[in-house]
Amino acid sequence: MSNLILELRQGDMMIVNGASIRFRNKTRIELAAKARFLFGKQIMPPDAADSPARRIYFALQTAYIGEVDERAAGLHEARQLIAEFQEVTTSGLAREILERALHAASSDDCYSALKLVRRVIRHEDAILGRDAA
């Protein structure tokens, strides 16, 4: 496994293995081991989960970076929310992307699942005429 190098600005936030980290100054870090992490705009606060696709993202985020005892519940909730979304959407592409996201999350690749769901969020924003946050 190659190391991952991240450059973060002052005030940026990162979550590594469930722990929140806020950077007081600009820094460059290197992750030398496998870790569950999100940083910056990838982190969705609970109050931002205000649409169906965003609720799916937040549930998957919990399955990925939540406390160990929260992860299974997050994945269970994501499964339910994805099923509901797929049932009501008219977009075949959104259904397909969510199916791929669910498969990734079920295979313990929640980071990839989150990337896929961000695509659905952009689609949802376009349909709803909502500015992307």
C-alpha positions as CSV (number, residue, x, y, z in Angstrom):
1,M,0.0,0.0,0.0
2,S,1.4,3.4,-0.9
3,N,1.1,6.3,1.5
4,L,-1.4,9.0,1.0
5,I,-0.3,12.6,1.3
6,L,-2.9,15.3,2.1
7,E,-2.4,19.0,2.3
8,L,-4.8,20.8,4.6
9,R,-5.4,24.4,5.2
10,Q,-5.8,26.2,8.5
11,G,-9.3,25.5,9.9
12,D,-9.8,22.4,7.8
13,M,-11.4,19.5,9.5
14,M,-10.6,15.8,9.1
15,I,-12.1,12.7,10.7
16,V,-9.7,9.7,11.0
17,N,-11.0,6.4,12.4
18,G,-13.9,8.3,14.1
19,A,-11.8,11.0,15.7
20,S,-12.4,14.7,14.6
21,I,-9.2,16.7,14.0
22,R,-9.2,20.4,13.2
23,F,-6.0,21.9,11.8
24,R,-4.8,25.1,13.5
25,N,-2.4,25.9,10.7
26,K,-1.6,24.8,7.1
27,T,-0.1,21.3,7.2
28,R,0.8,18.4,5.1
29,I,0.2,14.9,6.5
30,E,1.0,11.5,5.3
31,L,-1.3,8.5,6.1
32,A,1.0,5.5,6.3
33,A,-1.6,2.9,7.2
34,K,-5.1,2.0,6.2
35,A,-7.5,4.4,7.9
36,R,-11.2,5.4,7.6
37,F,-11.0,9.1,6.9
38,L,-12.9,12.1,5.4
39,F,-11.8,15.7,5.2
40,G,-13.1,19.1,4.3
41,K,-16.2,19.2,2.2
42,Q,-16.5,15.4,2.3
43,I,-17.8,15.6,5.8
44,M,-21.5,16.2,6.0
45,P,-22.8,17.6,9.3
46,P,-26.2,16.1,10.4
47,D,-28.2,19.3,9.6
48,A,-27.0,19.1,6.0
49,A,-28.7,15.8,5.5
50,D,-31.9,17.5,4.3
51,S,-32.8,15.6,1.1
52,P,-33.2,12.0,0.2
53,A,-29.7,11.7,-1.4
54,R,-28.1,13.6,1.4
55,R,-29.7,11.3,4.0
56,I,-28.2,8.3,2.1
57,Y,-24.8,10.0,2.1
58,F,-25.0,10.7,5.9
59,A,-26.0,7.1,6.6
60,L,-23.1,5.8,4.6
61,Q,-20.8,8.4,6.2
62,T,-21.8,6.9,9.6
63,A,-21.2,3.4,8.3
64,Y,-17.7,4.5,7.2
65,I,-16.4,6.9,10.0
66,G,-18.9,6.4,12.8
67,E,-18.0,4.7,16.1
68,V,-17.6,1.0,15.7
69,D,-21.1,0.4,17.3
70,E,-22.7,2.9,14.9
71,R,-21.4,1.5,11.6
72,A,-23.8,-1.4,11.3
73,A,-26.8,0.8,12.0
74,G,-25.5,3.3,9.4
75,L,-25.3,0.6,6.8
76,H,-28.7,-0.7,7.6
77,E,-30.2,2.8,7.4
78,A,-28.4,3.4,4.1
79,R,-29.9,0.2,2.7
80,Q,-33.4,1.3,3.6
81,L,-32.9,4.8,2.3
82,I,-31.5,3.5,-1.0
83,A,-34.4,1.1,-1.5
84,E,-36.9,4.0,-0.9
85,F,-35.0,6.3,-3.3
86,Q,-34.8,3.7,-6.0
87,E,-38.5,3.0,-5.6
88,V,-39.6,6.6,-6.3
89,T,-37.0,7.9,-8.6
90,T,-37.6,8.1,-12.4
91,S,-33.9,8.1,-13.1
92,G,-32.5,4.7,-14.2
93,L,-29.0,6.2,-13.8
94,A,-29.6,7.2,-10.2
95,R,-30.9,3.7,-9.4
96,E,-27.8,2.1,-11.0
97,I,-25.4,4.4,-9.2
98,L,-27.1,3.7,-5.9
99,E,-27.0,0.0,-6.5
100,R,-23.2,0.3,-7.1
101,A,-22.9,2.4,-4.0
102,L,-24.8,-0.2,-1.9
103,H,-22.6,-3.0,-3.3
104,A,-19.4,-1.0,-2.4
105,A,-20.6,-0.3,1.1
106,S,-21.6,-3.9,1.7
107,S,-18.1,-4.8,0.6
108,D,-16.7,-2.4,3.2
109,D,-15.7,0.1,0.6
110,C,-17.8,3.0,2.0
111,Y,-15.3,5.6,0.7
112,S,-16.2,4.6,-2.9
113,A,-19.9,4.4,-2.0
114,L,-19.7,8.0,-0.8
115,K,-18.1,9.1,-4.0
116,L,-20.9,7.5,-6.0
117,V,-23.6,9.1,-3.8
118,R,-22.1,12.5,-4.3
119,R,-23.0,12.0,-8.0
120,V,-26.6,11.3,-7.1
121,I,-26.6,14.4,-4.8
122,R,-25.5,16.5,-7.8
123,H,-28.2,15.0,-9.9
124,E,-30.8,15.6,-7.2
125,D,-29.6,19.2,-6.8
126,A,-30.1,19.7,-10.6
127,I,-33.6,18.3,-10.6
128,L,-34.6,20.3,-7.5
129,G,-33.0,23.5,-8.8
130,R,-30.9,23.6,-5.7
131,D,-27.4,25.2,-5.6
132,A,-24.8,22.6,-4.7
133,A,-23.3,23.2,-1.3
